Amino acid sequence: MKNLNMPMKKYKYNLVLSSVLLLMAWSVDVVAQGKAAADKPIFKLSYFNVNNSTQYLVFESLMRTEHSVLPQIGKEYEIFLGDTSALVAKIITDKHGKANAVIPPSLKQAWEASSQHIFLVKEGDKELISDYTINKAKITIDTTTADTVHSITATVQTLKDGKWVPAADVEMKLGIKRLGGILPAGDDETLTTDSSGTVTTELKKLNLPGDSKGNYLLMAQVEDNDLYGNIIVEKSVPWGTVPHYNADFFKERHLWSTGRHAPLWLVSMALFIMITVWGTLIYLVFQIVKIKKLGVNNTA
């Protein structure tokens, strides 16, 4: 019986070992396939129209890995207008994986010949983007003032059959240009054009600082629209307040003044803390010296 059990035990051992090895191999294959699927390049092309006069493109090249999305740095690409015979620019991505391309004067005739354009992006002989379509559009800003109430109207038009016609249902931001972006003029963050292609809002952000003459910039912006891309228009208006600079402001005692002009209460607090800390340390030193003298006397 002992001799019959030994082959059976060995068979079971081999079966378990084979199952474990197959499971490990399957796990490695699944992980490798998941990683290969996760490592996927991402390409994005964006069109910008600034003040209805400057057109440029922003290309972004990223790599989606298993755990993050990383920029592809130093990659070379070519952008074409319509087909490969009309080269817009050869670009190299920066540390953010982005590169800008301005539509050159040599393509002015081709640009003006149509109201719709298709851009292509190639890497060598490989087409990465071949169907990015843009329709020409523009924004105009008008302002009115009645009884000290300022109103802003932005109109979006698109070129169709050689004529500018209203562009309805276009979402945009309309407000005052600031360093952090656009401060909405009214209560709504975004507005949508009506059938006449216009949006109107009342300026509710009053008494904002402007430049030395009290001017600041109104701004209308369409972002990543499927038909028109990105459109940005600015207009200067004299609705701001003139900032007054006080040369002696930083010489007064404020928290934001220099050290010599710090508030007296802050200086007093700092001195109190310093005196308390140093006084405690000096007291401890004297106590240590005193303890040593007492030890010497007791020894003697």
C-alpha positions as a printed Julia matrix, in Angstrom:
300×3 Matrix{Float64}:
   0.0     0.0     0.0
   2.87    2.34    0.76
   4.31    1.91   -2.68
   0.89    2.63   -4.27
   0.37    5.86   -2.29
   3.71    7.4    -3.26
   2.92    7.8    -7.01
  -0.51    9.2    -6.12
   1.02   11.84   -3.82
   3.58   12.73   -6.44
   0.83   13.05   -9.06
  -1.16   15.42   -6.83
   1.96   17.47   -6.1
   2.71   17.83   -9.82
  -0.89   18.77  -10.51
  -0.88   21.53   -7.89
   2.49   22.83   -9.08
   1.33   22.92  -12.7
  -1.83   24.79  -11.71
   0.16   27.39   -9.77
   2.57   27.91  -12.67
  -0.29   28.28  -15.15
  -2.0    30.79  -12.87
   1.19   32.82  -12.53
   1.75   32.8   -16.29
  -1.84   33.92  -16.87
  -1.48   36.73  -14.33
   1.73   37.99  -15.95
   0.07   37.92  -19.37
  -2.98   39.83  -18.1
  -0.79   42.47  -16.45
   1.31   42.84  -19.62
  -1.8    43.19  -21.77
  -3.28   45.74  -19.36
  -0.09   47.77  -19.39
   0.11   47.65  -23.17
  -3.51   48.8   -23.36
  -2.85   51.58  -20.83
   0.18   52.94  -22.72
  -1.82   54.85  -25.3
  -0.8    58.08  -27.08
  -3.21   61.01  -26.94
  -3.15   63.77  -29.57
  -5.13   67.0   -29.4
  -5.25   69.93  -31.83
  -6.87   73.25  -30.9
  -7.58   76.31  -33.05
  -7.43   79.86  -31.67
  -8.72   83.1   -33.17
  -7.63   86.18  -31.21
  -9.33   89.54  -31.8
 -10.54   88.34  -35.22
  -7.07   88.89  -36.66
  -4.61   86.3   -35.38
  -5.1    82.59  -35.98
  -2.87   79.91  -34.53
  -2.93   76.22  -33.56
  -1.9    74.45  -30.36
  -0.94   70.78  -30.65
  -0.65   68.58  -27.57
   0.99   65.15  -27.46
   0.53   62.98  -24.37
   1.08   59.35  -23.38
  -1.47   57.66  -21.15
   0.37   55.14  -18.96
  -0.98   52.72  -16.41
  -0.9    55.27  -13.59
  -0.72   58.72  -15.18
  -0.71   60.87  -18.31
   2.74   62.12  -19.33
   3.77   64.72  -21.94
   5.75   63.54  -24.94
   8.74   65.87  -25.01
  10.82   66.74  -28.07
   8.57   64.95  -30.56
   8.49   66.27  -34.15
   5.25   66.64  -36.09
   3.94   68.36  -39.23
   0.65   70.25  -39.52
  -1.07   70.71  -42.88
  -4.02   72.76  -44.09
  -6.4    70.66  -46.17
  -3.82   68.26  -47.6
  -0.12   67.5   -47.43
   0.68   70.08  -50.12
  -0.13   72.99  -47.77
   2.32   72.83  -44.88
   1.38   75.05  -41.94
   4.41   74.32  -39.77
   6.9    71.76  -38.53
   6.72   71.67  -34.75
   8.6    70.17  -31.79
   6.8    69.62  -28.5
   8.07   71.38  -25.36
   8.36   70.09  -21.79
   4.56   70.17  -21.5
   4.11   68.14  -24.67
   2.73   71.19  -26.48
   3.7    73.19  -29.57
   2.22   76.27  -31.26
   1.88   76.84  -34.99
   0.9    80.13  -36.63
  -0.83   79.99  -40.0
   1.8    81.49  -42.34
   1.19   84.32  -44.85
   1.91   81.88  -47.69
  -1.42   80.19  -46.95
  -3.43   83.43  -46.83
  -5.07   82.82  -50.21
  -6.02   79.25  -49.31
  -7.28   80.41  -45.93
  -9.51   83.12  -47.38
 -10.83   80.89  -50.15
 -13.06   78.81  -47.88
 -15.23   79.24  -44.81
 -14.29   75.79  -43.52
 -10.87   74.2   -43.15
  -9.55   70.77  -42.22
  -6.2    70.35  -40.49
  -3.97   67.28  -40.63
  -1.2    66.25  -38.26
   1.48   63.77  -39.32
   4.43   62.11  -37.66
   6.64   61.01  -40.51
   4.38   59.03  -42.86
   1.83   58.32  -40.14
  -1.36   60.4   -39.95
  -2.27   61.16  -36.35
  -5.13   63.62  -36.93
  -6.88   63.92  -40.27
 -10.35   65.33  -39.59
  -9.98   68.38  -37.34
 -12.48   70.78  -38.94
 -12.9    74.47  -38.18
 -15.58   76.87  -39.42
 -14.64   80.52  -39.6
 -16.29   82.68  -36.96
 -15.83   86.03  -35.25
 -17.07   87.91  -32.18
 -17.87   91.61  -31.82
 -18.45   93.41  -28.52
 -20.74   96.44  -28.16
 -21.43   98.45  -25.02
 -24.19  100.82  -23.92
 -24.67  103.0   -20.84
 -28.05  104.22  -19.62
 -28.6   105.89  -16.24
 -25.14  104.78  -15.06
 -26.01  101.15  -15.93
 -23.49   99.51  -18.26
 -24.61   96.75  -20.64
 -22.43   94.46  -22.75
 -23.53   92.74  -25.96
 -21.44   90.11  -27.73
 -22.35   88.87  -31.2
 -21.04   85.66  -32.77
 -21.1    85.3   -36.55
 -19.97   82.53  -38.85
 -18.96   82.75  -42.49
 -21.35   80.92  -44.8
 -21.41   81.21  -48.6
 -19.22   84.29  -48.39
 -21.52   86.1   -45.93
 -21.36   86.55  -42.17
 -24.5    85.08  -40.58
 -25.54   84.75  -36.89
 -24.23   81.73  -34.99
 -26.86   80.47  -32.55
 -26.42   78.24  -29.49
 -22.79   79.17  -28.95
 -21.71   79.1   -25.3
 -19.26   81.76  -24.2
 -17.79   83.6   -21.26
 -18.38   87.35  -21.15
 -16.83   89.6   -18.56
 -13.76   91.5   -17.4
 -10.24   90.27  -18.1
  -8.25   89.55  -14.96
  -5.01   87.7   -14.23
  -6.93   84.62  -13.11
  -9.15   84.55  -16.21
 -12.5    86.2   -16.93
 -14.51   87.76  -14.12
 -18.18   87.37  -15.19
 -19.84   90.72  -15.85
 -23.19   89.49  -14.55
 -24.47   86.64  -12.41
 -23.94   83.8   -14.91
 -20.59   82.13  -15.53
 -21.47   81.42  -19.18
 -24.01   82.72  -21.7
 -25.47   81.15  -24.86
 -26.22   83.08  -28.03
 -29.81   83.33  -29.27
 -31.07   83.0   -32.85
 -29.51   86.36  -33.72
 -26.13   85.2   -32.44
 -26.07   87.67  -29.54
 -25.85   87.62  -25.75
 -26.41   90.63  -23.5
 -25.57   91.09  -19.85
 -25.57   93.95  -17.37
 -22.29   94.85  -15.7
 -22.71   94.15  -11.99
 -19.04   94.22  -10.98
 -18.68   97.93  -10.22
 -15.77  100.09   -9.03
 -13.1    97.68  -10.21
  -9.58   99.12  -10.52
  -8.36   99.88  -14.02
  -5.14  101.28  -15.43
  -3.77  104.79  -14.87
  -6.69  106.17  -16.89
  -9.35  103.94  -15.36
  -9.61  101.62  -18.38
  -9.87   97.84  -18.25
 -10.55   95.11  -20.81
 -13.85   93.43  -21.52
 -13.39   89.91  -22.85
 -15.6    87.46  -24.74
 -14.33   83.9   -25.08
 -15.61   80.76  -26.79
 -13.76   77.68  -25.54
 -13.26   74.39  -27.4
 -16.36   74.73  -29.54
 -16.85   71.77  -31.87
 -17.48   74.06  -34.85
 -15.45   77.21  -34.19
 -12.64   76.21  -31.84
 -11.46   78.95  -29.47
 -12.37   82.58  -30.14
 -11.13   85.43  -27.94
 -12.01   89.11  -28.35
 -11.08   92.03  -26.09
 -12.35   95.6   -25.87
 -11.1    98.44  -23.68
 -13.7   100.45  -21.72
 -13.29  103.42  -19.29
 -15.43  101.88  -16.55
 -12.75  101.23  -13.95
 -11.47  103.32  -11.11
  -8.11  105.09  -11.25
  -5.75  103.53   -8.68
  -4.11  105.97   -6.29
  -0.62  105.12   -5.14
   0.4   106.39   -1.71
   4.18  106.67   -1.57
   4.11  106.72    2.24
   1.83  103.69    2.51
   4.61  101.2     3.28
   6.23  103.62    5.72
   3.22  103.36    8.01
   2.95  100.59   10.59
   1.1    97.7     8.88
   1.49   93.93    8.79
   2.61   94.19    5.17
   5.16   96.97    5.85
   8.9    96.42    6.15
  10.46   95.24    9.4
  11.29   98.75   10.55
   7.61   99.7    10.28
   6.03   96.63   11.86
   3.06   97.28   14.2
   4.04   98.08   17.79
   1.91   95.25   19.19
   3.73   92.76   16.95
   7.14   94.1    17.98
   6.13   93.97   21.67
   4.96   90.37   21.32
   8.2    89.34   19.63
  10.3    91.05   22.32
   8.23   89.43   25.08
   8.77   85.97   23.58
  12.51   86.57   23.17
  12.91   87.86   26.73
  10.88   84.96   28.14
  12.88   82.31   26.26
  16.29   83.79   27.01
  15.33   84.55   30.59
  14.3    80.92   31.1
  17.58   79.67   29.62
  19.68   81.99   31.78
  17.71   80.96   34.89
  18.36   77.28   34.11
  22.09   77.92   33.67
  22.26   79.64   37.08
  20.39   76.74   38.65
  22.83   74.22   37.14
  25.79   76.23   38.45
  24.15   76.45   41.86
  23.53   72.68   41.94
  27.2    72.03   41.08
  28.39   74.32   43.91
  26.09   72.55   46.37
  27.48   69.19   45.21
  31.07   70.36   45.71
  30.31   71.68   49.2
  28.61   68.43   50.22
  31.58   66.39   48.97
  34.0    68.53   50.93
